[in-house]
Amino acid sequence: MLKADNKIVEKMIQTNEDFKALFENHINMEQDLEALYSLKYFPPEVEAKIKDIKKLKLRGKDKMELILSKFKSENNL
């Protein structure tokens, strides 16, 4: 999922509320996508919903990567 060490991600979840919220939201969107993918037929509105969730999920992932990058540079990791 993220291009970071799991220990760093766990530390960020425990210490950074913004990162924690983004991470939890990312997990929730992944679950939503799995539920939508389980449908046998995708009407146009479901396809649009899948597309929107993917966009939001990617934006959240980008924000998490930015927070991780900043943390790593500040802590010389």
Biopython code that builds the backbone (N, CA, C, O; Angstrom):
import numpy as np
from Bio.PDB.StructureBuilder import StructureBuilder

atoms = [
    (1, "MET", "N", (0.834, -1.193, 0.000)),
    (1, "MET", "CA", (0.000, 0.000, 0.000)),
    (1, "MET", "C", (0.874, 1.250, 0.000)),
    (1, "MET", "O", (0.909, 1.981, -0.990)),
    (2, "LEU", "N", (1.573, 1.499, 1.093)),
    (2, "LEU", "CA", (2.432, 2.667, 1.167)),
    (2, "LEU", "C", (3.876, 2.242, 0.967)),
    (2, "LEU", "O", (4.263, 1.122, 1.299)),
    (3, "LYS", "N", (4.662, 3.154, 0.420)),
    (3, "LYS", "CA", (6.074, 2.863, 0.191)),
    (3, "LYS", "C", (6.880, 3.214, 1.445)),
    (3, "LYS", "O", (7.759, 4.075, 1.402)),
    (4, "ALA", "N", (6.581, 2.556, 2.539)),
    (4, "ALA", "CA", (7.279, 2.844, 3.788)),
    (4, "ALA", "C", (7.352, 1.586, 4.631)),
    (4, "ALA", "O", (6.593, 0.635, 4.445)),
    (5, "ASP", "N", (8.278, 1.613, 5.550)),
    (5, "ASP", "CA", (8.440, 0.531, 6.502)),
    (5, "ASP", "C", (7.197, 0.471, 7.396)),
    (5, "ASP", "O", (6.701, 1.502, 7.850)),
    (6, "ASN", "N", (6.703, -0.742, 7.642)),
    (6, "ASN", "CA", (5.505, -0.903, 8.471)),
    (6, "ASN", "C", (5.682, -0.306, 9.864)),
    (6, "ASN", "O", (4.717, 0.190, 10.446)),
    (7, "LYS", "N", (6.892, -0.345, 10.406)),
    (7, "LYS", "CA", (7.141, 0.223, 11.736)),
    (7, "LYS", "C", (6.932, 1.730, 11.725)),
    (7, "LYS", "O", (6.384, 2.300, 12.669)),
    (8, "ILE", "N", (7.370, 2.363, 10.655)),
    (8, "ILE", "CA", (7.189, 3.817, 10.538)),
    (8, "ILE", "C", (5.709, 4.146, 10.398)),
    (8, "ILE", "O", (5.221, 5.094, 11.013)),
    (9, "VAL", "N", (5.001, 3.372, 9.598)),
    (9, "VAL", "CA", (3.561, 3.591, 9.412)),
    (9, "VAL", "C", (2.841, 3.430, 10.750)),
    (9, "VAL", "O", (1.992, 4.252, 11.097)),
    (10, "GLU", "N", (3.170, 2.386, 11.499)),
    (10, "GLU", "CA", (2.543, 2.172, 12.811)),
    (10, "GLU", "C", (2.834, 3.335, 13.755)),
    (10, "GLU", "O", (1.950, 3.787, 14.482)),
    (11, "LYS", "N", (4.080, 3.816, 13.741)),
    (11, "LYS", "CA", (4.445, 4.955, 14.590)),
    (11, "LYS", "C", (3.650, 6.198, 14.206)),
    (11, "LYS", "O", (3.192, 6.945, 15.071)),
    (12, "MET", "N", (3.491, 6.412, 12.901)),
    (12, "MET", "CA", (2.742, 7.579, 12.435)),
    (12, "MET", "C", (1.269, 7.470, 12.821)),
    (12, "MET", "O", (0.645, 8.472, 13.170)),
    (13, "ILE", "N", (0.713, 6.273, 12.762)),
    (13, "ILE", "CA", (-0.683, 6.082, 13.160)),
    (13, "ILE", "C", (-0.861, 6.431, 14.628)),
    (13, "ILE", "O", (-1.882, 6.999, 15.017)),
    (14, "GLN", "N", (0.121, 6.097, 15.436)),
    (14, "GLN", "CA", (0.039, 6.348, 16.880)),
    (14, "GLN", "C", (0.313, 7.798, 17.247)),
    (14, "GLN", "O", (-0.212, 8.289, 18.246)),
    (15, "THR", "N", (1.131, 8.496, 16.454)),
    (15, "THR", "CA", (1.577, 9.828, 16.863)),
    (15, "THR", "C", (1.017, 10.984, 16.038)),
    (15, "THR", "O", (1.077, 12.132, 16.478)),
    (16, "ASN", "N", (0.473, 10.708, 14.851)),
    (16, "ASN", "CA", (0.006, 11.785, 13.978)),
    (16, "ASN", "C", (-1.471, 11.576, 13.664)),
    (16, "ASN", "O", (-1.838, 10.656, 12.933)),
    (17, "GLU", "N", (-2.306, 12.434, 14.220)),
    (17, "GLU", "CA", (-3.763, 12.295, 14.056)),
    (17, "GLU", "C", (-4.203, 12.440, 12.598)),
    (17, "GLU", "O", (-5.108, 11.735, 12.153)),
    (18, "ASP", "N", (-3.571, 13.344, 11.856)),
    (18, "ASP", "CA", (-3.920, 13.514, 10.442)),
    (18, "ASP", "C", (-3.613, 12.244, 9.660)),
    (18, "ASP", "O", (-4.423, 11.785, 8.854)),
    (19, "PHE", "N", (-2.435, 11.684, 9.908)),
    (19, "PHE", "CA", (-2.050, 10.446, 9.224)),
    (19, "PHE", "C", (-2.997, 9.316, 9.601)),
    (19, "PHE", "O", (-3.421, 8.541, 8.744)),
    (20, "LYS", "N", (-3.324, 9.226, 10.876)),
    (20, "LYS", "CA", (-4.227, 8.171, 11.352)),
    (20, "LYS", "C", (-5.586, 8.263, 10.654)),
    (20, "LYS", "O", (-6.130, 7.252, 10.208)),
    (21, "ALA", "N", (-6.129, 9.475, 10.563)),
    (21, "ALA", "CA", (-7.430, 9.670, 9.910)),
    (21, "ALA", "C", (-7.353, 9.299, 8.429)),
    (21, "ALA", "O", (-8.255, 8.646, 7.905)),
    (22, "LEU", "N", (-6.287, 9.712, 7.758)),
    (22, "LEU", "CA", (-6.110, 9.375, 6.349)),
    (22, "LEU", "C", (-5.985, 7.862, 6.166)),
    (22, "LEU", "O", (-6.564, 7.294, 5.240)),
    (23, "PHE", "N", (-5.230, 7.217, 7.047)),
    (23, "PHE", "CA", (-5.029, 5.771, 6.962)),
    (23, "PHE", "C", (-6.348, 5.025, 7.163)),
    (23, "PHE", "O", (-6.674, 4.112, 6.404)),
    (24, "GLU", "N", (-7.102, 5.421, 8.189)),
    (24, "GLU", "CA", (-8.389, 4.769, 8.452)),
    (24, "GLU", "C", (-9.367, 4.988, 7.304)),
    (24, "GLU", "O", (-10.105, 4.081, 6.921)),
    (25, "ASN", "N", (-9.363, 6.197, 6.764)),
    (25, "ASN", "CA", (-10.231, 6.502, 5.623)),
    (25, "ASN", "C", (-9.829, 5.657, 4.412)),
    (25, "ASN", "O", (-10.688, 5.181, 3.670)),
    (26, "HIS", "N", (-8.537, 5.475, 4.219)),
    (26, "HIS", "CA", (-8.021, 4.653, 3.117)),
    (26, "HIS", "C", (-8.523, 3.212, 3.251)),
    (26, "HIS", "O", (-8.958, 2.604, 2.273)),
    (27, "ILE", "N", (-8.458, 2.681, 4.459)),
    (27, "ILE", "CA", (-8.922, 1.309, 4.715)),
    (27, "ILE", "C", (-10.433, 1.210, 4.448)),
    (27, "ILE", "O", (-10.893, 0.253, 3.826)),
    (28, "ASN", "N", (-11.187, 2.186, 4.911)),
    (28, "ASN", "CA", (-12.642, 2.186, 4.695)),
    (28, "ASN", "C", (-12.991, 2.234, 3.210)),
    (28, "ASN", "O", (-13.901, 1.542, 2.755)),
    (29, "MET", "N", (-12.261, 3.055, 2.459)),
    (29, "MET", "CA", (-12.525, 3.138, 1.020)),
    (29, "MET", "C", (-12.174, 1.819, 0.332)),
    (29, "MET", "O", (-12.856, 1.408, -0.607)),
    (30, "GLU", "N", (-11.112, 1.156, 0.798)),
    (30, "GLU", "CA", (-10.749, -0.144, 0.236)),
    (30, "GLU", "C", (-11.869, -1.158, 0.474)),
    (30, "GLU", "O", (-12.194, -1.954, -0.407)),
    (31, "GLN", "N", (-12.447, -1.121, 1.657)),
    (31, "GLN", "CA", (-13.562, -2.022, 1.971)),
    (31, "GLN", "C", (-14.782, -1.697, 1.113)),
    (31, "GLN", "O", (-15.473, -2.601, 0.642)),
    (32, "ASP", "N", (-15.044, -0.413, 0.912)),
    (32, "ASP", "CA", (-16.155, 0.001, 0.050)),
    (32, "ASP", "C", (-15.952, -0.511, -1.380)),
    (32, "ASP", "O", (-16.887, -0.998, -2.017)),
    (33, "LEU", "N", (-14.724, -0.393, -1.867)),
    (33, "LEU", "CA", (-14.424, -0.876, -3.218)),
    (33, "LEU", "C", (-14.621, -2.388, -3.311)),
    (33, "LEU", "O", (-15.182, -2.884, -4.288)),
    (34, "GLU", "N", (-14.164, -3.111, -2.307)),
    (34, "GLU", "CA", (-14.340, -4.566, -2.312)),
    (34, "GLU", "C", (-15.821, -4.933, -2.358)),
    (34, "GLU", "O", (-16.212, -5.862, -3.064)),
    (35, "ALA", "N", (-16.638, -4.205, -1.609)),
    (35, "ALA", "CA", (-18.078, -4.472, -1.609)),
    (35, "ALA", "C", (-18.683, -4.188, -2.983)),
    (35, "ALA", "O", (-19.514, -4.954, -3.471)),
    (36, "LEU", "N", (-18.267, -3.092, -3.601)),
    (36, "LEU", "CA", (-18.788, -2.759, -4.930)),
    (36, "LEU", "C", (-18.311, -3.756, -5.978)),
    (36, "LEU", "O", (-19.068, -4.114, -6.880)),
    (37, "TYR", "N", (-17.071, -4.205, -5.872)),
    (37, "TYR", "CA", (-16.547, -5.185, -6.823)),
    (37, "TYR", "C", (-17.233, -6.539, -6.695)),
    (37, "TYR", "O", (-17.217, -7.335, -7.633)),
    (38, "SER", "N", (-17.833, -6.802, -5.544)),
    (38, "SER", "CA", (-18.502, -8.090, -5.359)),
    (38, "SER", "C", (-19.835, -8.168, -6.113)),
    (38, "SER", "O", (-20.405, -9.249, -6.263)),
    (39, "LEU", "N", (-20.323, -7.026, -6.581)),
    (39, "LEU", "CA", (-21.564, -7.023, -7.363)),
    (39, "LEU", "C", (-21.332, -7.718, -8.700)),
    (39, "LEU", "O", (-20.255, -7.614, -9.288)),
    (40, "LYS", "N", (-22.345, -8.419, -9.166)),
    (40, "LYS", "CA", (-22.211, -9.125, -10.444)),
    (40, "LYS", "C", (-22.373, -8.175, -11.636)),
    (40, "LYS", "O", (-21.858, -8.441, -12.722)),
    (41, "TYR", "N", (-23.084, -7.079, -11.426)),
    (41, "TYR", "CA", (-23.353, -6.130, -12.510)),
    (41, "TYR", "C", (-23.052, -4.735, -11.998)),
    (41, "TYR", "O", (-23.447, -4.378, -10.888)),
    (42, "PHE", "N", (-22.356, -3.949, -12.799)),
    (42, "PHE", "CA", (-22.032, -2.570, -12.426)),
    (42, "PHE", "C", (-22.864, -1.602, -13.258)),
    (42, "PHE", "O", (-22.506, -1.301, -14.396)),
    (43, "PRO", "N", (-23.979, -1.108, -12.698)),
    (43, "PRO", "CA", (-24.707, -0.066, -13.435)),
    (43, "PRO", "C", (-23.821, 1.185, -13.515)),
    (43, "PRO", "O", (-22.852, 1.302, -12.765)),
    (44, "PRO", "N", (-24.139, 2.100, -14.401)),
    (44, "PRO", "CA", (-23.299, 3.296, -14.581)),
    (44, "PRO", "C", (-23.038, 4.074, -13.286)),
    (44, "PRO", "O", (-21.940, 4.595, -13.087)),
    (45, "GLU", "N", (-24.037, 4.153, -12.411)),
    (45, "GLU", "CA", (-23.824, 4.908, -11.177)),
    (45, "GLU", "C", (-22.830, 4.199, -10.243)),
    (45, "GLU", "O", (-22.115, 4.855, -9.487)),
    (46, "VAL", "N", (-22.788, 2.875, -10.298)),
    (46, "VAL", "CA", (-21.814, 2.127, -9.495)),
    (46, "VAL", "C", (-20.411, 2.320, -10.079)),
    (46, "VAL", "O", (-19.444, 2.501, -9.338)),
    (47, "GLU", "N", (-20.309, 2.280, -11.392)),
    (47, "GLU", "CA", (-19.018, 2.524, -12.033)),
    (47, "GLU", "C", (-18.495, 3.922, -11.688)),
    (47, "GLU", "O", (-17.302, 4.100, -11.440)),
    (48, "ALA", "N", (-19.390, 4.905, -11.674)),
    (48, "ALA", "CA", (-19.002, 6.270, -11.309)),
    (48, "ALA", "C", (-18.556, 6.327, -9.850)),
    (48, "ALA", "O", (-17.581, 7.002, -9.523)),
    (49, "LYS", "N", (-19.267, 5.622, -8.977)),
    (49, "LYS", "CA", (-18.914, 5.585, -7.560)),
    (49, "LYS", "C", (-17.537, 4.941, -7.367)),
    (49, "LYS", "O", (-16.729, 5.430, -6.577)),
    (50, "ILE", "N", (-17.274, 3.858, -8.078)),
    (50, "ILE", "CA", (-15.968, 3.195, -8.000)),
    (50, "ILE", "C", (-14.862, 4.161, -8.428)),
    (50, "ILE", "O", (-13.819, 4.259, -7.783)),
    (51, "LYS", "N", (-15.111, 4.863, -9.519)),
    (51, "LYS", "CA", (-14.129, 5.825, -10.029)),
    (51, "LYS", "C", (-13.866, 6.931, -9.006)),
    (51, "LYS", "O", (-12.714, 7.302, -8.783)),
    (52, "ASP", "N", (-14.918, 7.459, -8.385)),
    (52, "ASP", "CA", (-14.776, 8.515, -7.389)),
    (52, "ASP", "C", (-14.000, 8.021, -6.166)),
    (52, "ASP", "O", (-13.125, 8.722, -5.658)),
    (53, "ILE", "N", (-14.322, 6.818, -5.700)),
    (53, "ILE", "CA", (-13.626, 6.265, -4.530)),
    (53, "ILE", "C", (-12.146, 6.085, -4.843)),
    (53, "ILE", "O", (-11.291, 6.388, -4.011)),
    (54, "LYS", "N", (-11.843, 5.594, -6.039)),
    (54, "LYS", "CA", (-10.444, 5.404, -6.420)),
    (54, "LYS", "C", (-9.685, 6.732, -6.430)),
    (54, "LYS", "O", (-8.538, 6.795, -5.988)),
    (55, "LYS", "N", (-10.315, 7.782, -6.929)),
    (55, "LYS", "CA", (-9.675, 9.101, -6.952)),
    (55, "LYS", "C", (-9.419, 9.603, -5.535)),
    (55, "LYS", "O", (-8.324, 10.075, -5.227)),
    (56, "LEU", "N", (-10.437, 9.498, -4.671)),
    (56, "LEU", "CA", (-10.290, 9.945, -3.286)),
    (56, "LEU", "C", (-9.229, 9.128, -2.554)),
    (56, "LEU", "O", (-8.438, 9.668, -1.781)),
    (57, "LYS", "N", (-9.224, 7.837, -2.805)),
    (57, "LYS", "CA", (-8.260, 6.943, -2.174)),
    (57, "LYS", "C", (-6.834, 7.325, -2.592)),
    (57, "LYS", "O", (-5.926, 7.351, -1.761)),
    (58, "LEU", "N", (-6.646, 7.618, -3.865)),
    (58, "LEU", "CA", (-5.332, 8.005, -4.361)),
    (58, "LEU", "C", (-4.882, 9.340, -3.765)),
    (58, "LEU", "O", (-3.717, 9.495, -3.401)),
    (59, "ARG", "N", (-5.796, 10.296, -3.664)),
    (59, "ARG", "CA", (-5.447, 11.582, -3.039)),
    (59, "ARG", "C", (-5.013, 11.381, -1.591)),
    (59, "ARG", "O", (-4.038, 11.977, -1.134)),
    (60, "GLY", "N", (-5.750, 10.533, -0.877)),
    (60, "GLY", "CA", (-5.400, 10.250, 0.511)),
    (60, "GLY", "C", (-4.051, 9.574, 0.620)),
    (60, "GLY", "O", (-3.259, 9.895, 1.505)),
    (61, "LYS", "N", (-3.785, 8.637, -0.278)),
    (61, "LYS", "CA", (-2.498, 7.951, -0.279)),
    (61, "LYS", "C", (-1.368, 8.939, -0.546)),
    (61, "LYS", "O", (-0.318, 8.872, 0.092)),
    (62, "ASP", "N", (-1.580, 9.847, -1.479)),
    (62, "ASP", "CA", (-0.571, 10.867, -1.779)),
    (62, "ASP", "C", (-0.288, 11.730, -0.549)),
    (62, "ASP", "O", (0.865, 12.060, -0.272)),
    (63, "LYS", "N", (-1.337, 12.092, 0.185)),
    (63, "LYS", "CA", (-1.162, 12.896, 1.397)),
    (63, "LYS", "C", (-0.396, 12.114, 2.461)),
    (63, "LYS", "O", (0.466, 12.669, 3.143)),
    (64, "MET", "N", (-0.712, 10.821, 2.602)),
    (64, "MET", "CA", (0.012, 9.995, 3.573)),
    (64, "MET", "C", (1.485, 9.879, 3.186)),
    (64, "MET", "O", (2.362, 9.958, 4.047)),
    (65, "GLU", "N", (1.759, 9.693, 1.901)),
    (65, "GLU", "CA", (3.144, 9.606, 1.430)),
    (65, "GLU", "C", (3.892, 10.912, 1.719)),
    (65, "GLU", "O", (5.064, 10.890, 2.093)),
    (66, "LEU", "N", (3.219, 12.029, 1.547)),
    (66, "LEU", "CA", (3.829, 13.323, 1.826)),
    (66, "LEU", "C", (4.162, 13.467, 3.309)),
    (66, "LEU", "O", (5.247, 13.933, 3.659)),
    (67, "ILE", "N", (3.241, 13.072, 4.177)),
    (67, "ILE", "CA", (3.475, 13.129, 5.620)),
    (67, "ILE", "C", (4.639, 12.215, 5.994)),
    (67, "ILE", "O", (5.504, 12.599, 6.782)),
    (68, "LEU", "N", (4.663, 11.004, 5.429)),
    (68, "LEU", "CA", (5.756, 10.070, 5.711)),
    (68, "LEU", "C", (7.096, 10.615, 5.226)),
    (68, "LEU", "O", (8.109, 10.507, 5.918)),
    (69, "SER", "N", (7.089, 11.196, 4.043)),
    (69, "SER", "CA", (8.322, 11.759, 3.489)),
    (69, "SER", "C", (8.860, 12.874, 4.384)),
    (69, "SER", "O", (10.059, 12.945, 4.654)),
    (70, "LYS", "N", (7.967, 13.731, 4.835)),
    (70, "LYS", "CA", (8.364, 14.829, 5.719)),
    (70, "LYS", "C", (8.910, 14.277, 7.035)),
    (70, "LYS", "O", (9.922, 14.765, 7.540)),
    (71, "PHE", "N", (8.251, 13.272, 7.588)),
    (71, "PHE", "CA", (8.692, 12.658, 8.835)),
    (71, "PHE", "C", (10.081, 12.048, 8.671)),
    (71, "PHE", "O", (10.954, 12.225, 9.521)),
    (72, "LYS", "N", (10.273, 11.328, 7.567)),
    (72, "LYS", "CA", (11.566, 10.691, 7.322)),
    (72, "LYS", "C", (12.686, 11.731, 7.186)),
    (72, "LYS", "O", (13.774, 11.546, 7.732)),
    (73, "SER", "N", (12.423, 12.805, 6.469)),
    (73, "SER", "CA", (13.466, 13.814, 6.271)),
    (73, "SER", "C", (13.770, 14.540, 7.577)),
    (73, "SER", "O", (14.924, 14.881, 7.834)),
    (74, "GLU", "N", (12.767, 14.781, 8.397)),
    (74, "GLU", "CA", (12.990, 15.450, 9.686)),
    (74, "GLU", "C", (13.736, 14.564, 10.679)),
    (74, "GLU", "O", (14.414, 15.063, 11.578)),
    (75, "ASN", "N", (13.607, 13.237, 10.511)),
    (75, "ASN", "CA", (14.234, 12.297, 11.438)),
    (75, "ASN", "C", (15.401, 11.537, 10.817)),
    (75, "ASN", "O", (15.869, 10.541, 11.368)),
    (76, "ASN", "N", (15.864, 12.016, 9.664)),
    (76, "ASN", "CA", (17.005, 11.411, 8.969)),
    (76, "ASN", "C", (16.861, 9.897, 8.806)),
    (76, "ASN", "O", (17.789, 9.139, 9.087)),
    (77, "LEU", "N", (15.683, 9.473, 8.347)),
    (77, "LEU", "CA", (15.438, 8.048, 8.120)),
    (77, "LEU", "C", (15.556, 7.695, 6.661)),
    (77, "LEU", "O", (15.380, 6.534, 6.290)),
]
sb = StructureBuilder()
sb.init_structure("model")
sb.init_model(0)
sb.init_chain("A")
sb.init_seg("    ")
for serial, (resi, resn, name, xyz) in enumerate(atoms, 1):
    if name == "N":
        sb.init_residue(resn, " ", resi, " ")
    sb.init_atom(name, np.array(xyz, "f"), 0.0, 1.0, " ", f" {name:<3s}", serial, name[0])
structure = sb.get_structure()
